[in-house]
Amino acid sequence: MGNFGTNISSTTSFTLTGFPEMEGLQHWLATLLLLLYAISILGNILILFIIKEEQSLQQPMYYFLYLLSVNDLGVSFSTLPTVLAALCFHAWEIAFDACLTQMFFIHFFSWTESGVLLAMSFDRYVAICNPLRYSSVLTDIRVAHMGISIIICSFCMVFPLPFLLKRLPFCKANVLNHSYCLHPDLIHLPCGDTTINSMYGLFIVISAFGVDSVLILLSYVLIQRSVLVIASQEERLKILNTCVSHICAVLIFYVPMVSVSMVHQFGKHAPEYVHKFMSLVYLFVPPMLNPIIYSIKTKEIRKRLYKMFLKPKL
């Protein structure tokens, strides 16, 4: 028992890693990541500002988009401190508790994003399949309850992860594979039994991402069935066009996530930079592309952007 306590207390920090295989290109990589951060943060702040200021956007679909943008900012700010410190200032050490805190927030915002995308698919289902009941089903109060439920559910799912790790002895080399802390990375470092950690991690992946993705797919099957009964081809395309932004958001979130999981499970012999690259795509691409997609595909947001940046001042 005494040895167990000693092992835990001796672990005061972890060592982050960047891309040692690309040592000559570190400055270019840092510049690229900073550019992605800037696009993501400014783009999502702009979406938040437009939704708040534009009266025509005060409706459920855009409340969920507002929550998605807040969540994407959370993802960006969760990884920014250590990525910036590691790649720009070569500060590769992170304190044990700080690493667990960062891990909590990265996974919390990932789970929340999945829940928000599910809520947005429900919004599209009601709008297309039950348009006459849309305003009575998705009231402001109900949308607020859905948002709060998503946040509470994500918090409860992720909250045990740091404590399940903290109970374990860390007696191996505490070198991480990324410039931020992820649960799949940390779970390989303890020298104790991590069966409970692995089982709980698998449980929350299946119960959150698995269930959410199945329900999103089901909502689009029902939408497709509803749209097919419409006689006019033009109307079908018009209705489906309202779903394009959400479908893109779902794909850019779930495809990299599934790819990361596949690489971890079946690509154990793949070069280390492949794992790192896939992880970067998973965490950096959705927050960057979401505001771009919604700006391009949402007429009200496009019009507001035109007024703000392109309309000539008299």
N, C-alpha and C positions, 0 to 999 in steps of 0.2 A: 504493500500500500504506500509505504514511504517512497519507494522507487517510482511509483506511478506519479505521485505529486512532484517529485524532482524532475521527471521528464517533461511535465507540462510547464513548470516554472522556468525550465532552462530554454524553452522556445520563446524568445522575445521578438523575433522578427523573421521575415521571409525575404528571399532574394528574387526580385523580378528579372525577367529576361525580355529582350527585344527581339531583333532579328540578327543574331551573330553571323548567320550565313550571308547577310547583306551588309557587312560592316562598312564597306566603302560607300554605301548608299544611304546610310543612317540619316544624314541631313535631308536628303530628298524625301525619305520616308516620313520624317518628322514634319516636313513642310506639307506633304500630302495629307497627313492625318489632321494637322491643324486646319487645313483648308476644309476638310470634311466636317470638322467640328464647327467651323464658322458657318458653313452652309446650313448645317443641321440646326444650330442654335438660333441663328438669325431667321431662317425659314420658319421655324416653329413659333418664334416670338411674333413674327409677322402674321401668321395664321391666327394666333390668339388675339392679337390687336384687331384684326379685321372682323372676326366673329363677335368680339365685344362691342365694336363700334357700329357695325352694319345691322340695322333693324331687320332687314329681310332674312338675316341668318339666325334669328332668334327662334329656332325650332329644333326638335329632338335630334335630327340628323347631324346638325352642326354642334349641338351640345356634346355629342359623342366625339365628334372631330376635335373639339376643344380639349376634351379629356385625353384623347390620343396624343395631341400636341404637347400637353403638359407632361404626359408619360414619356414621350420621346425626349423632351428636355431632361427628364430625370435620368434616362439611360445615358445621355451624353455627359451630364455632370457627374454621374457615378464613376465613369472611367477616366474622365479628363484629368483629375489631379495626378494619378500615378503615371498615365501615358505621357503627360507633359513633363513630369519630373524625370522620368526614365529616359525618354528620347531626346529631350532638349537640354536637360541639366545633368544627365548621367547619375541620377539619384536612384539607385537600384534597390535600396532597402525599404521595406514597409513593416511597421510594427505589427505584431501578432493580432492585437485587438482591432487595429485599423484595417487589416486585411479581411478579418471576419465581417467587419461592418460594411466594407466595400462589397464583399461577396453577397451579403444580405440585400443591399440595395440594387445591385445588378440583377439578381434573380427576382426580387420583388417587382421591379419594373417590367421584366420580361413576362412574368405571370400576369401582371396587370394588363399589359398590351394584348395578350391573348384573350383576356376577358372582355376588353373594350371592343376588339374585333368581333367577338361573338355578339355583343350587344348591338353593334352596328349592323350585323347581318340580320338580327331580329327586327331592327328598324326598317331595313329594306324589305323584309318579308311582309311586315304589316302594311307598309306603304303600297306595295304592289298587289298583294293577295287580298287585303282587306282595307282598301283606301278610304271607304266611308267611315270606318271605325278608327282611323289613324289618330285623330286628335283626341278621341276619348280613351284609347288604349295607352298611348304614349303622352300622358300629361307631364307637365314640368315636375310635379312631385314624384311621379313614378320613375322618370328619368333620373332624378336625384337619388332615389332609393336604389336604382340599378347601379349607378356610379359608386355609391357608398358600399354596396354589397360586394362589388368587384374588388374594391380596395381592401375591405376587411377580409375577404376570402383569400386574396393574394398574401396579405400580411400573415394570416394564420397558417397558410401553407409553408411559407419561407421561414417564419420565426424560429422553428426548432433547429434549422440547419446549423447555425453558429454554435449552439449549445451541444449538439451531437458531436461536433468536431472538437469542441473545447474540452470535452471529457476524456479525449484520447491522448495517449502519450506521443509526442513528436520527437523521435530520436534519430530520424534519418536526415540527410542533407535537405534543408528547407529551401530548395530552389524551385521556383514556379516556372511554368512554360510560357507565360504571357507577361505583359506589362500591367496586368490587373489580376484580381483574385476571382477565380471561378470555382464552384463546388467540385466539378469533375477533376479539376487540377489538384485541389487541396486534399481530396479524399485518398490520393495515392501516397501522401506523405507520412501519415501516422504509422507507427510500428505495432499498434494494437489492432484488435479485431474491428474491421469497418463494415461488417455484415449489416448491422442495423442501419448505418448511414447509407449503404448502397440500396438496401430494400426501401428505405424511406424516400430516397431520391427517385427511384424507379416508380414508386407509388404516386408521388406528386406529379411526375412527368405524365404518367398515364391518366391520372384523374383530372389534371388541368389541361395540358396541351392536347392529350388524346381525346378527351370528351369535348373540348371546345372545337377542335378541328372537325370532329364527326358532326356536331350540331351545326356548324357553319356550312358544311357540305350538304346536310339535310335541308337547311333553309334555302339553299340555291337549287336543290332538286325541286322543292315545292314552288319556288319562284318560276323556274323553267316550265313546270307543268302548268302553272297559271297563265304564263305568257303565251304558251302554245295555243290556247283556246281563242286568242285574239286573232281576228280575221286579217287585219291589215298588217302587212310586213313592215310598213313604215312605223306603225305604232309599236310593234314588237321591238324594233331597234331603238326607238325612242325610250321605251321603258328600260330595256337592258342597258342602255347608255348611262342611266342613273346609278347602275351598279358597278360600272367599270373601275371607278376610283377605289371602291372598297375591295373588289376582286384583286386589283394590283397590290393594295396594302396587305391583304391576306397572303398573297404569293411571296412578296418580298420579305415577309416575316417568317412564314412556315418553311419555305424552300431552303433558305440558309440554315434554319434550325435543324431540319431533318438531315441536311448535308453534314452539319457538324456532328450529329449523333451517329451517322453512318461512318464518318471518318474515324470517330472514337472507337466504334465497335469493330469495324471491319478493315480499317486502314492503319492498323498498329505498326505496320512496316513501312508506311508512307514516310517521306522525309518530314522532319519536324516543322519546316516552314509551311507545309501544306496544312497541318493542324492550326498553326497560328493564323494563316491567311483566312481559313474558313471561319475561325472565331472572330476575326476582324470584320469579315463580311456580315456575320450574324449581328454584331453589336453596332456597326457603323452605318450599314446601308439603309435599314428601315427608317431610322430617325432623319437621315438625309433626304431620302426619296419621298417619304410621305408628304411633306409640305409641297414639294415640286409637283407630284401627281395631282394633289387636290387643287393646287393653283391652276394647273393646266385644264383639268377636267370639270371644275366647278365654275359655272358661268358667273355667279354672283361674286366669287372671289376674284376671278379674272377682271371683272368690271371695276372692282374696288382697286385692284393693283394698277389698272390702267389710269384711273383717276389720280392715284397717288404718285405714279412715276412717269407716265407717258403723256397724259393730257396737258397740252400747252397752257401755261399760266397766262391769264390776261392782265 
